[in-house]
Structure formats: structure tokens, C-alpha cells
Amino acid sequence: MSKYKFVMWDWDAGGYEIIPKEDLIEALYYAWNYECSVYTVDGKVLIFSPMDDNEFNSDLLKDYGLRIIDGEKSRNFQDIKTGEVFNAPWES
């Protein structure tokens, strides 16, 4: 069994590709960088769609305790309980 829990839809290959990140935030930003939607490995349930709006994605991510917000430069993930904002690696 793979240690990776998420896949992204690879538009060029026309199929799912494992996201080589164990952390959810890292996996989301990895796929977002390629403009790919993120799904669970088991069941292929959609959990993030970069082309859709904040409200749609926040609804998808609520079970993971996350939402999408507008940041200073771009959209970011935010922890619902703590309010912590997770910036993309390229924003650091």
C-alpha cells in the first residue's frame, strides 16, 4: 500500500497520477502548481479543483478542516479552527 493518499488528474496523460507528498497542504499546492484537481487515492473522491471558486473548494475541503481564502497575492489554504494560513512554497 502506498504511503501517498492523494492523486491528481494528469491532463496530458489522461489519467490519475500519484502526488508524491504525504502532507495534505503540500499535496494540494503540488497539484495546484500543475493546475490539476486533487482526488483521494481510494475512491477517487474530488477534494480540490483549482479552476473552481473559493466557496466550491471550501465545501470540498471542510472535512479536512480547511478552506480557501483570498490572500494578499493569491488564494491560500486556511485552517478552519485555528485560522492559520498556509502559503504556497513559492510565496515563502
TORSEVO-180200 format. One record per residue: residue number from 1; residue in three letters; x, y, z of N, C-alpha, C, O in turn. Coordinates in Angstrom, 1 decimal. Layout:
REM residues N
@n:NUM, res:ALA, nu:X, nv:Y, nw:Z, cau:X, cav:Y, caw:Z, cu:X, cv:Y, cw:Z, ou:X, ov:Y, ow:Z .
...
***
This chain:
REM residues 92
@n:1, res:MET, nu:0.8, nv:-1.2, nw:0.0, cau:0.0, cav:0.0, caw:0.0, cu:0.9, cv:1.2, cw:0.0, ou:1.9, ov:1.3, ow:0.7 .
@n:2, res:SER, nu:0.5, nv:2.2, nw:-0.8, cau:1.3, cav:3.4, caw:-0.9, cu:1.1, cv:4.3, cw:0.3, ou:0.0, ov:4.4, ow:0.9 .
@n:3, res:LYS, nu:2.2, nv:5.0, nw:0.6, cau:2.1, cav:6.0, caw:1.7, cu:1.4, cv:7.3, cw:1.3, ou:1.0, ov:8.1, ow:2.1 .
@n:4, res:TYR, nu:1.2, nv:7.5, nw:0.0, cau:0.6, cav:8.7, caw:-0.5, cu:-0.9, cv:8.5, cw:-0.6, ou:-1.4, ov:7.4, ow:-1.0 .
@n:5, res:LYS, nu:-1.6, nv:9.5, nw:-0.2, cau:-3.1, cav:9.4, caw:-0.1, cu:-3.9, cv:10.1, cw:-1.1, ou:-5.1, ov:10.1, ow:-1.2 .
@n:6, res:PHE, nu:-3.1, nv:10.9, nw:-2.0, cau:-3.8, cav:11.7, caw:-3.0, cu:-3.3, cv:11.5, cw:-4.4, ou:-2.1, ov:11.2, ow:-4.6 .
@n:7, res:VAL, nu:-4.2, nv:11.7, nw:-5.4, cau:-3.8, cav:11.7, caw:-6.8, cu:-4.3, cv:13.0, cw:-7.4, ou:-5.2, ov:13.6, ow:-6.9 .
@n:8, res:MET, nu:-3.7, nv:13.3, nw:-8.6, cau:-4.2, cav:14.4, caw:-9.4, cu:-4.5, cv:13.9, cw:-10.8, ou:-3.9, ov:12.9, ow:-11.2 .
@n:9, res:TRP, nu:-5.4, nv:14.6, nw:-11.4, cau:-5.7, cav:14.2, caw:-12.8, cu:-4.7, cv:14.8, cw:-13.7, ou:-4.6, ov:16.1, ow:-13.8 .
@n:10, res:ASP, nu:-4.0, nv:14.0, nw:-14.4, cau:-2.9, cav:14.4, caw:-15.4, cu:-3.6, cv:14.6, cw:-16.7, ou:-3.9, ov:13.6, ow:-17.4 .
@n:11, res:TRP, nu:-3.8, nv:15.9, nw:-17.1, cau:-4.5, cav:16.1, caw:-18.4, cu:-3.7, cv:15.6, cw:-19.6, ou:-4.4, ov:15.2, ow:-20.5 .
@n:12, res:ASP, nu:-2.4, nv:15.7, nw:-19.6, cau:-1.6, cav:15.2, caw:-20.7, cu:-1.7, cv:13.7, cw:-20.9, ou:-1.8, ov:13.2, ow:-22.0 .
@n:13, res:ALA, nu:-1.6, nv:13.0, nw:-19.8, cau:-1.6, cav:11.5, caw:-19.8, cu:-3.0, cv:11.0, cw:-19.9, ou:-3.3, ov:9.8, ow:-20.2 .
@n:14, res:GLY, nu:-4.0, nv:11.8, nw:-19.5, cau:-5.4, cav:11.3, caw:-19.5, cu:-5.7, cv:10.3, cw:-18.4, ou:-6.5, ov:9.4, ow:-18.6 .
@n:15, res:GLY, nu:-5.0, nv:10.5, nw:-17.2, cau:-5.3, cav:9.6, caw:-16.1, cu:-4.8, cv:10.2, cw:-14.8, ou:-4.3, ov:11.3, ow:-14.7 .
@n:16, res:TYR, nu:-5.0, nv:9.4, nw:-13.7, cau:-4.5, cav:9.8, caw:-12.4, cu:-3.0, cv:9.6, cw:-12.2, ou:-2.5, ov:8.6, ow:-12.7 .
@n:17, res:GLU, nu:-2.4, nv:10.5, nw:-11.5, cau:-1.0, cav:10.4, caw:-11.1, cu:-0.9, cv:10.6, cw:-9.6, ou:-1.5, ov:11.5, ow:-9.1 .
@n:18, res:ILE, nu:-0.1, nv:9.8, nw:-9.0, cau:0.1, cav:9.9, caw:-7.5, cu:0.8, cv:11.2, cw:-7.3, ou:1.7, ov:11.6, ow:-8.0 .
@n:19, res:ILE, nu:0.4, nv:11.9, nw:-6.2, cau:1.0, cav:13.1, caw:-5.8, cu:2.1, cv:12.7, cw:-4.7, ou:1.7, ov:12.2, ow:-3.7 .
@n:20, res:PRO, nu:3.3, nv:12.9, nw:-5.0, cau:4.4, cav:12.4, caw:-4.2, cu:4.6, cv:13.3, cw:-2.9, ou:5.7, ov:13.7, ow:-2.6 .
@n:21, res:LYS, nu:3.5, nv:13.5, nw:-2.2, cau:3.6, cav:14.3, caw:-0.9, cu:2.7, cv:13.6, cw:0.1, ou:1.6, ov:13.2, ow:-0.3 .
@n:22, res:GLU, nu:3.2, nv:13.5, nw:1.3, cau:2.4, cav:12.9, caw:2.4, cu:1.5, cv:13.9, cw:3.0, ou:0.4, ov:13.6, ow:3.5 .
@n:23, res:ASP, nu:1.9, nv:15.1, nw:3.2, cau:1.2, cav:16.2, caw:3.8, cu:0.1, cv:16.7, cw:2.9, ou:0.4, ov:17.0, ow:1.7 .
@n:24, res:LEU, nu:-1.1, nv:16.9, nw:3.4, cau:-2.2, cav:17.4, caw:2.5, cu:-1.9, cv:18.7, cw:1.9, ou:-2.1, ov:18.9, ow:0.7 .
@n:25, res:ILE, nu:-1.5, nv:19.7, nw:2.7, cau:-1.2, cav:21.0, caw:2.2, cu:-0.2, cv:21.0, cw:1.1, ou:-0.4, ov:21.6, ow:0.0 .
@n:26, res:GLU, nu:0.9, nv:20.2, nw:1.3, cau:1.9, cav:20.1, caw:0.3, cu:1.4, cv:19.4, cw:-1.0, ou:1.7, ov:19.8, ow:-2.1 .
@n:27, res:ALA, nu:0.5, nv:18.4, nw:-0.8, cau:-0.1, cav:17.7, caw:-2.0, cu:-1.0, cv:18.7, cw:-2.7, ou:-1.0, ov:18.7, ow:-4.0 .
@n:28, res:LEU, nu:-1.8, nv:19.5, nw:-2.0, cau:-2.7, cav:20.4, caw:-2.7, cu:-1.9, cv:21.5, cw:-3.5, ou:-2.2, ov:21.7, ow:-4.7 .
@n:29, res:TYR, nu:-0.9, nv:22.0, nw:-2.9, cau:-0.1, cav:23.0, caw:-3.6, cu:0.7, cv:22.4, cw:-4.8, ou:0.9, ov:23.0, ow:-5.8 .
@n:30, res:TYR, nu:1.2, nv:21.2, nw:-4.6, cau:1.9, cav:20.5, caw:-5.7, cu:1.0, cv:20.4, cw:-6.9, ou:1.4, ov:20.7, ow:-8.0 .
@n:31, res:ALA, nu:-0.3, nv:19.9, nw:-6.7, cau:-1.2, cav:19.7, caw:-7.8, cu:-1.6, cv:21.1, cw:-8.4, ou:-1.8, ov:21.2, ow:-9.6 .
@n:32, res:TRP, nu:-1.9, nv:22.0, nw:-7.5, cau:-2.3, cav:23.4, caw:-7.9, cu:-1.3, cv:24.0, cw:-8.8, ou:-1.6, ov:24.7, ow:-9.8 .
@n:33, res:ASN, nu:0.0, nv:23.8, nw:-8.6, cau:1.1, cav:24.3, caw:-9.4, cu:0.9, cv:23.8, cw:-10.8, ou:1.4, ov:24.5, ow:-11.8 .
@n:34, res:TYR, nu:0.4, nv:22.6, nw:-11.0, cau:0.2, cav:22.0, caw:-12.3, cu:-1.3, cv:22.2, cw:-12.8, ou:-1.6, ov:21.7, ow:-13.9 .
@n:35, res:GLU, nu:-2.0, nv:23.0, nw:-12.1, cau:-3.4, cav:23.2, caw:-12.4, cu:-4.3, cv:22.0, cw:-12.5, ou:-5.1, ov:21.8, ow:-13.4 .
@n:36, res:CYS, nu:-4.0, nv:21.0, nw:-11.6, cau:-4.7, cav:19.7, caw:-11.6, cu:-5.6, cv:19.6, cw:-10.4, ou:-5.3, ov:20.1, ow:-9.3 .
@n:37, res:SER, nu:-6.7, nv:18.9, nw:-10.6, cau:-7.6, cav:18.6, caw:-9.5, cu:-7.0, cv:17.5, cw:-8.6, ou:-6.2, ov:16.7, ow:-9.1 .
@n:38, res:VAL, nu:-7.4, nv:17.5, nw:-7.3, cau:-6.9, cav:16.5, caw:-6.4, cu:-8.0, cv:15.6, cw:-6.0, ou:-9.1, ov:16.1, ow:-5.7 .
@n:39, res:TYR, nu:-7.7, nv:14.3, nw:-5.9, cau:-8.6, cav:13.3, caw:-5.5, cu:-8.0, cv:12.4, cw:-4.5, ou:-6.8, ov:12.3, ow:-4.3 .
@n:40, res:THR, nu:-8.8, nv:11.7, nw:-3.7, cau:-8.3, cav:10.7, caw:-2.8, cu:-7.9, cv:9.5, cw:-3.6, ou:-8.4, ov:9.2, ow:-4.6 .
@n:41, res:VAL, nu:-6.8, nv:8.8, nw:-3.1, cau:-6.3, cav:7.6, caw:-3.8, cu:-7.4, cv:6.5, cw:-3.8, ou:-7.7, ov:6.0, ow:-4.9 .
@n:42, res:ASP, nu:-8.0, nv:6.3, nw:-2.7, cau:-9.1, cav:5.3, caw:-2.6, cu:-10.4, cv:6.0, cw:-2.9, ou:-10.8, ov:6.8, ow:-2.1 .
@n:43, res:GLY, nu:-11.1, nv:5.6, nw:-3.9, cau:-12.4, cav:6.1, caw:-4.2, cu:-12.4, cv:7.2, cw:-5.2, ou:-13.4, ov:7.6, ow:-5.8 .
@n:44, res:LYS, nu:-11.2, nv:7.8, nw:-5.4, cau:-11.1, cav:9.0, caw:-6.4, cu:-12.2, cv:10.0, cw:-6.1, ou:-12.9, ov:10.5, ow:-7.0 .
@n:45, res:VAL, nu:-12.3, nv:10.4, nw:-4.8, cau:-13.2, cav:11.5, caw:-4.4, cu:-12.5, cv:12.8, cw:-4.6, ou:-11.4, ov:13.0, ow:-4.1 .
@n:46, res:LEU, nu:-13.2, nv:13.7, nw:-5.3, cau:-12.6, cav:15.1, caw:-5.6, cu:-12.6, cv:15.8, cw:-4.3, ou:-13.5, ov:15.9, ow:-3.5 .
@n:47, res:ILE, nu:-11.4, nv:16.4, nw:-4.0, cau:-11.2, cav:17.2, caw:-2.8, cu:-10.7, cv:18.6, cw:-3.1, ou:-10.8, ov:19.5, ow:-2.2 .
@n:48, res:PHE, nu:-10.3, nv:18.9, nw:-4.3, cau:-9.8, cav:20.2, caw:-4.7, cu:-9.9, cv:20.4, cw:-6.2, ou:-9.4, ov:19.5, ow:-6.9 .
@n:49, res:SER, nu:-10.4, nv:21.5, nw:-6.6, cau:-10.4, cav:21.8, caw:-8.1, cu:-9.9, cv:23.2, cw:-8.3, ou:-10.7, ov:24.2, ow:-8.0 .
@n:50, res:PRO, nu:-8.7, nv:23.4, nw:-8.8, cau:-8.1, cav:24.7, caw:-8.9, cu:-8.8, cv:25.7, cw:-9.8, ou:-8.7, ov:26.9, ow:-9.7 .
@n:51, res:MET, nu:-9.6, nv:25.2, nw:-10.7, cau:-10.3, cav:26.1, caw:-11.6, cu:-11.7, cv:26.6, cw:-11.0, ou:-12.3, ov:27.6, ow:-11.6 .
@n:52, res:ASP, nu:-12.1, nv:26.1, nw:-9.9, cau:-13.4, cav:26.5, caw:-9.3, cu:-13.1, cv:27.5, cw:-8.2, ou:-12.0, ov:27.8, ow:-7.8 .
@n:53, res:ASP, nu:-14.2, nv:28.2, nw:-7.7, cau:-14.1, cav:29.3, caw:-6.8, cu:-13.8, cv:28.8, cw:-5.4, ou:-13.8, ov:27.6, ow:-5.1 .
@n:54, res:ASN, nu:-13.6, nv:29.8, nw:-4.5, cau:-13.2, cav:29.5, caw:-3.1, cu:-14.4, cv:28.8, cw:-2.4, ou:-14.1, ov:27.9, ow:-1.6 .
@n:55, res:GLU, nu:-15.6, nv:29.2, nw:-2.6, cau:-16.7, cav:28.6, caw:-2.0, cu:-16.8, cv:27.1, cw:-2.3, ou:-17.0, ov:26.3, ow:-1.4 .
@n:56, res:PHE, nu:-16.7, nv:26.8, nw:-3.6, cau:-16.8, cav:25.4, caw:-4.0, cu:-15.7, cv:24.6, cw:-3.4, ou:-16.0, ov:23.5, ow:-2.8 .
@n:57, res:ASN, nu:-14.5, nv:25.1, nw:-3.4, cau:-13.3, cav:24.3, caw:-2.9, cu:-13.4, cv:24.2, cw:-1.3, ou:-13.0, ov:23.2, ow:-0.8 .
@n:58, res:SER, nu:-13.9, nv:25.3, nw:-0.7, cau:-14.0, cav:25.3, caw:0.8, cu:-15.0, cv:24.2, cw:1.2, ou:-14.8, ov:23.5, ow:2.2 .
@n:59, res:ASP, nu:-16.1, nv:24.0, nw:0.4, cau:-17.0, cav:23.0, caw:0.7, cu:-16.4, cv:21.6, cw:0.5, ou:-16.6, ov:20.7, ow:1.3 .
@n:60, res:LEU, nu:-15.5, nv:21.4, nw:-0.5, cau:-14.8, cav:20.1, caw:-0.7, cu:-13.9, cv:19.8, cw:0.4, ou:-13.7, ov:18.7, ow:0.8 .
@n:61, res:LEU, nu:-13.2, nv:20.9, nw:0.9, cau:-12.1, cav:20.7, caw:1.9, cu:-12.6, cv:20.8, cw:3.4, ou:-11.7, ov:20.5, ow:4.3 .
@n:62, res:LYS, nu:-13.8, nv:21.0, nw:3.6, cau:-14.3, cav:21.2, caw:5.0, cu:-14.0, cv:20.0, cw:5.8, ou:-13.8, ov:20.1, ow:7.0 .
@n:63, res:ASP, nu:-14.2, nv:18.8, nw:5.3, cau:-13.9, cav:17.5, caw:6.0, cu:-12.5, cv:17.4, cw:6.4, ou:-12.2, ov:16.6, ow:7.3 .
@n:64, res:TYR, nu:-11.6, nv:18.1, nw:5.8, cau:-10.2, cav:18.1, caw:6.1, cu:-9.8, cv:19.3, cw:7.0, ou:-8.6, ov:19.5, ow:7.3 .
@n:65, res:GLY, nu:-10.8, nv:20.1, nw:7.4, cau:-10.6, cav:21.2, caw:8.3, cu:-10.0, cv:22.4, cw:7.6, ou:-9.3, ov:23.3, ow:8.3 .
@n:66, res:LEU, nu:-10.1, nv:22.5, nw:6.3, cau:-9.5, cav:23.6, caw:5.5, cu:-10.6, cv:24.4, cw:4.7, ou:-11.7, ov:23.9, ow:4.5 .
@n:67, res:ARG, nu:-10.2, nv:25.6, nw:4.4, cau:-11.0, cav:26.4, caw:3.4, cu:-10.0, cv:27.2, cw:2.6, ou:-8.8, ov:27.2, ow:2.8 .
@n:68, res:ILE, nu:-10.5, nv:27.8, nw:1.5, cau:-9.7, cav:28.6, caw:0.6, cu:-10.1, cv:30.0, cw:0.9, ou:-11.3, ov:30.4, ow:1.0 .
@n:69, res:ILE, nu:-9.1, nv:30.9, nw:1.0, cau:-9.3, cav:32.3, caw:1.2, cu:-8.5, cv:33.1, cw:0.2, ou:-7.5, ov:32.6, ow:-0.4 .
@n:70, res:ASP, nu:-8.9, nv:34.3, nw:-0.1, cau:-8.1, cav:35.2, caw:-0.9, cu:-7.0, cv:35.8, cw:0.0, ou:-7.2, ov:36.5, ow:1.0 .
@n:71, res:GLY, nu:-5.7, nv:35.6, nw:-0.4, cau:-4.6, cav:36.1, caw:0.3, cu:-4.2, cv:37.5, cw:-0.3, ou:-4.9, ov:38.0, ow:-1.2 .
@n:72, res:GLU, nu:-3.0, nv:38.0, nw:0.1, cau:-2.6, cav:39.2, caw:-0.4, cu:-2.2, cv:39.2, cw:-1.9, ou:-2.5, ov:40.1, ow:-2.7 .
@n:73, res:LYS, nu:-1.6, nv:38.0, nw:-2.3, cau:-1.1, cav:37.9, caw:-3.7, cu:-1.9, cv:36.8, cw:-4.4, ou:-2.1, ov:36.9, ow:-5.7 .
@n:74, res:SER, nu:-2.4, nv:35.8, nw:-3.7, cau:-3.1, cav:34.7, caw:-4.4, cu:-4.0, cv:34.0, cw:-3.4, ou:-4.1, ov:34.4, ow:-2.2 .
@n:75, res:ARG, nu:-4.7, nv:33.0, nw:-3.8, cau:-5.6, cav:32.2, caw:-2.9, cu:-4.7, cv:31.3, cw:-2.1, ou:-3.7, ov:30.8, ow:-2.5 .
@n:76, res:ASN, nu:-5.1, nv:31.1, nw:-0.8, cau:-4.4, cav:30.3, caw:0.1, cu:-5.3, cv:29.4, cw:0.8, ou:-6.6, ov:29.6, ow:0.9 .
@n:77, res:PHE, nu:-4.8, nv:28.3, nw:1.4, cau:-5.5, cav:27.4, caw:2.3, cu:-5.4, cv:28.0, cw:3.7, ou:-4.4, ov:28.6, ow:4.1 .
@n:78, res:GLN, nu:-6.5, nv:27.8, nw:4.5, cau:-6.6, cav:28.2, caw:5.8, cu:-7.2, cv:27.1, cw:6.7, ou:-8.2, ov:26.5, ow:6.3 .
@n:79, res:ASP, nu:-6.6, nv:26.9, nw:7.9, cau:-7.2, cav:26.0, caw:8.9, cu:-8.4, cv:26.6, cw:9.5, ou:-8.4, ov:27.8, ow:9.9 .
@n:80, res:ILE, nu:-9.5, nv:25.9, nw:9.4, cau:-10.8, cav:26.4, caw:9.9, cu:-10.8, cv:26.7, cw:11.4, ou:-11.3, ov:27.8, ow:11.8 .
@n:81, res:LYS, nu:-10.2, nv:25.8, nw:12.1, cau:-10.3, cav:26.0, caw:13.6, cu:-9.3, cv:27.1, cw:14.1, ou:-9.6, ov:27.9, ow:14.9 .
@n:82, res:THR, nu:-8.1, nv:27.0, nw:13.6, cau:-7.0, cav:27.9, caw:14.2, cu:-6.9, cv:29.2, cw:13.4, ou:-6.3, ov:30.2, ow:13.9 .
@n:83, res:GLY, nu:-7.3, nv:29.3, nw:12.2, cau:-7.2, cav:30.5, caw:11.3, cu:-5.8, cv:30.5, cw:10.7, ou:-5.5, ov:31.5, ow:9.9 .
@n:84, res:GLU, nu:-4.9, nv:29.5, nw:10.9, cau:-3.6, cav:29.6, caw:10.3, cu:-3.7, cv:29.5, cw:8.8, ou:-4.5, ov:28.8, ow:8.2 .
@n:85, res:VAL, nu:-3.0, nv:30.4, nw:8.1, cau:-2.9, cav:30.5, caw:6.7, cu:-1.7, cv:29.8, cw:6.2, ou:-0.6, ov:30.0, ow:6.7 .
@n:86, res:PHE, nu:-1.9, nv:28.9, nw:5.2, cau:-0.8, cav:28.2, caw:4.6, cu:-0.4, cv:28.8, cw:3.2, ou:-1.2, ov:28.7, ow:2.3 .
@n:87, res:ASN, nu:0.7, nv:29.4, nw:3.2, cau:1.2, cav:30.0, caw:1.9, cu:1.8, cv:28.9, cw:1.0, ou:2.3, ov:27.9, ow:1.5 .
@n:88, res:ALA, nu:1.7, nv:29.1, nw:-0.3, cau:2.3, cav:28.2, caw:-1.2, cu:3.9, cv:28.3, cw:-1.1, ou:4.4, ov:29.4, ow:-0.7 .
@n:89, res:PRO, nu:4.6, nv:27.2, nw:-1.4, cau:6.0, cav:27.2, caw:-1.2, cu:6.7, cv:28.3, cw:-2.0, ou:7.7, ov:28.8, ow:-1.6 .
@n:90, res:TRP, nu:6.1, nv:28.7, nw:-3.1, cau:6.7, cav:29.8, caw:-4.0, cu:6.5, cv:31.2, cw:-3.4, ou:7.0, ov:32.1, ow:-3.9 .
@n:91, res:GLU, nu:5.6, nv:31.3, nw:-2.4, cau:5.4, cav:32.6, caw:-1.7, cu:6.3, cv:32.8, cw:-0.5, ou:6.3, ov:33.9, ow:0.0 .
@n:92, res:SER, nu:7.1, nv:31.8, nw:-0.2, cau:7.9, cav:32.0, caw:1.0, cu:9.1, cv:32.8, cw:0.8, ou:10.0, ov:33.0, ow:1.7 .
***
